[in-house]
Amino acid sequence: MNSIFVIALSALFVALAVASPIELNEEQKVLAKQYGETCSKEIGLTEAEVAKVKAKDFSDPTENIKCFANCFFEKVGTLKDGEIQPDVVLAKLGAIIGEEKTKAALAKCSSVKGANKCETAVKLHECFDEFKKA
């Protein structure tokens, strides 16, 4: 997988996690690239899965895509063992999208759970995405 795509994929998951389009600074881009590469290797995303994520097609995600999301969110610190980390989310996102908006998103999404931590990551993405549209 080429590095530019990994950065884009990583930035996409960061943006999805925060439910807001964001501009990453250089340090964040480097970290996103590292996290994306590490998670892609750990999970073993196939070319088809990479293409699906690149196309922003999150309908019926494979278990690999779900687990990539969980891996990335854990590396970012917003999830730990399938549990959202409100203090981390508030600290990281509050500065980006505002404390009140972040608190509202947390209030709505904190109780979201899936059958396992990978599914929880995807369900959290869906919840934050709904919040973004509101």
C-alpha positions in Angstrom: 0.0 0.0 0.0 1.5 3.3 -1.0 2.3 5.9 1.7 0.1 8.6 0.3 -2.9 6.4 0.4 -2.1 5.2 4.0 -2.0 8.9 5.0 -5.3 9.6 3.3 -6.9 6.5 4.8 -5.6 7.4 8.2 -6.8 11.0 7.9 -10.2 9.7 6.8 -10.5 7.6 10.0 -9.4 10.5 12.1 -12.0 12.7 10.5 -14.6 10.0 10.9 -13.7 9.6 14.5 -14.1 13.2 15.3 -17.2 13.6 13.1 -15.9 16.8 11.5 -13.6 17.6 8.6 -10.3 18.5 10.1 -7.0 19.7 8.9 -4.1 17.8 10.3 -0.9 19.5 11.2 2.4 17.8 10.1 2.9 16.0 13.4 -0.6 14.6 13.2 -0.1 13.5 9.6 3.0 11.6 10.6 1.3 9.9 13.5 -1.8 9.1 11.3 0.5 7.6 8.7 2.3 5.5 11.3 -1.0 4.4 12.9 -2.5 3.6 9.5 0.4 1.6 8.3 0.7 -0.3 11.6 -3.0 -1.1 11.7 -3.2 -2.0 8.0 -0.3 -4.5 8.5 -1.7 -5.9 11.8 -5.2 -6.3 10.3 -4.1 -7.4 6.8 -6.5 -5.2 4.8 -7.0 -6.6 1.3 -6.8 -4.5 -1.8 -10.6 -4.7 -2.1 -11.0 -3.5 1.5 -8.6 -0.7 0.8 -10.6 0.3 -2.3 -13.8 0.2 -0.3 -12.4 2.5 2.4 -10.9 4.8 -0.2 -14.4 5.0 -1.8 -15.8 5.9 1.6 -18.1 2.9 1.3 -18.8 1.8 4.9 -22.0 -0.1 4.1 -21.6 -3.7 5.2 -18.0 -3.3 6.3 -15.9 -6.5 6.5 -14.5 -7.6 9.8 -11.1 -6.4 8.7 -12.4 -2.9 8.0 -14.2 -2.9 11.4 -11.0 -4.1 13.1 -8.9 -1.5 11.2 -11.2 1.2 12.6 -10.8 -0.2 16.1 -7.0 -0.5 15.8 -6.7 3.1 14.5 -9.0 4.5 17.2 -7.1 2.7 19.9 -3.8 4.0 18.6 -5.3 7.6 18.6 -6.4 6.9 22.1 -10.2 7.5 21.6 -10.9 3.8 22.3 -9.4 1.3 24.7 -10.6 -2.3 24.8 -13.7 -1.3 23.0 -14.5 1.5 25.5 -14.7 5.2 24.4 -12.2 7.3 26.4 -14.2 10.5 27.1 -11.3 12.5 28.6 -9.1 11.8 25.5 -11.9 12.6 23.1 -12.7 15.8 24.9 -9.1 16.8 25.1 -8.3 16.0 21.4 -11.6 17.0 19.8 -12.5 19.9 22.0 -9.7 22.0 20.6 -10.8 21.1 17.1 -14.6 21.2 17.0 -15.3 22.9 20.3 -15.9 21.7 23.8 -19.7 21.9 23.7 -20.0 20.1 20.4 -17.7 17.4 21.6 -19.6 17.0 24.8 -22.9 16.7 22.9 -21.3 14.0 20.6 -20.0 12.1 23.6 -23.4 12.3 25.4 -25.1 10.8 22.4 -22.4 8.2 21.4 -20.8 7.1 24.6 -23.2 4.2 25.3 -22.9 2.8 21.7 -21.7 -0.9 21.8 -21.3 -3.6 19.3 -20.9 -7.4 19.6 -17.2 -6.9 19.9 -14.7 -4.1 20.0 -14.3 -4.0 16.2 -18.0 -3.6 15.7 -18.2 -1.0 18.5 -15.6 1.1 16.6 -17.8 1.0 13.4 -21.0 1.8 15.4 -19.2 4.7 17.1 -18.2 6.0 13.6 -21.9 5.7 12.6 -23.0 7.6 15.7 -20.5 10.4 15.3 -21.4 10.6 11.6 -25.1 11.0 12.4 -24.1 13.7 14.9 -22.1 15.5 12.2 -25.2 15.6 10.0 -27.4 17.0 12.8 
